[in-house]
Amino acid sequence: MNTPNLDAMATFTVSRDGLTFEELQHELKLLGERWSVKSGAVDELHLRLPGMMMRTGKVAAFAGGLADELDHHPRIVLEYGGLTLELHTHDAKAITVIDLVYAARLEQWIRANGFPI
């Protein structure tokens, strides 16, 4: 089931504007516990979705289509036991609004297709 705040995040204008730490933490909470920030040379939005390959493969296919639609380029790894996805805005070298729009749309699809919150 979609939440109103997740719906709002998913419909933001596609922007590469940066985020404050507080904004990112607020949006991360809306996405849910399967999402986190992976810190490194560049912070990345990180999704870990456990499950059988047949199910998580469908998520990977949707995530790839969404990447094409938004002209965005996540790293998607599908392996036995689940899927991981990492994204950030490459030209900004940071997590930006477009990353959150991508994540919100993906999370909506994941929830609508039977993955528990």
N, C-alpha and C positions, 0 to 999 in steps of 0.2 A: 504494500500500500504506500502510495506517495504521501509525503508530508507537504503542507503548504510552503514551508521554507525551502525544502529541496526543490519543489516546483519553481519557486522564484529564482533560485540559484541557476537552475537549468535554462532559464529563459533570459539571462543577462545578455547584454550585447557582447559579442565576441570581441574582447579587448585584451591587449597585452600590457595593461596597466599593472603596476606592482601592488603589493598588499602590505599592510602593516602586520606585525606579529599578532596583534590582537584580532585583526580581521581574519587572518589565516586560521587561528585557533577556533574562532567562532564557526567558520565555514566547515572546518574539519569535524567539529562536533556534529553538524548537520548531516555530513556524509555517513557517519557511523564508525563503529569500532574496527571495521575491516580496512579502513583508510588511516594512513599515518604520514608523517613527514620523515623522510630518510635524509639525514644530514651527511654531507660530504663536501667535495669541492664545490658542488652546486646542490642546494637543497632540491629534493624531488618529492612529489606527491606519490605515495606508494600504496598499492592495493594488493592485499593477499587474500585470495579466494580459494579455500580448500575444496576439494571435490573430485569426483571421477572425471577422467579426461573427456568422456563423451559430453558431459554437461558443461565443463569449463571450456571446452573447445567451442561451444556455441557462444559463450561469452567473448572468447577471443575473436570470433568472426564478427560479432556485433561491434566490438571495440575497434577492429580494423576498419569497418565501414564508417564508423563515427569519426575515426581519424581522417579518412578521406574527405568526409563531408566538411569537417572543420579545418582541413589543411593543417593538421596537427600531427605530431610524430612521437607517440609513446613507445616505450620499449615493452613488448608483451612477450612473456615467457610461459609457454604451456608445457607442463611436464607431469609425470605421474604424481598424483597427489594434489594437483591444483594449478592455479594460475597466479602469476605475479605480473603487475603492471607498474611501470614507473614513468612519470612524466614531469616535465618542466618546460618552460618556454626557452628554447635554445638561444634565440637572439638576445633575450633579456638575462639569461643565465640565472633564472629565478622562477619561483612559482608565481604565476600571474592569474588574472581573472579568467583567461581562456582555459587554463588548466582546471579551474574549479567548474567552469561550465561543462567541459568534457567529462569531468568526474561525476558531476551531478546527473548528467544525461545517462552515463553508463550505470550509475547506481540506481536510477529509476528503472532502467531495463532489467538489471539484476534482480531487483525486488519484485518487479512485475512477472518475472519468469521463475519464481519459486525458490529463490535463495533466501533463507531467513535473515532477518536483520541482526 
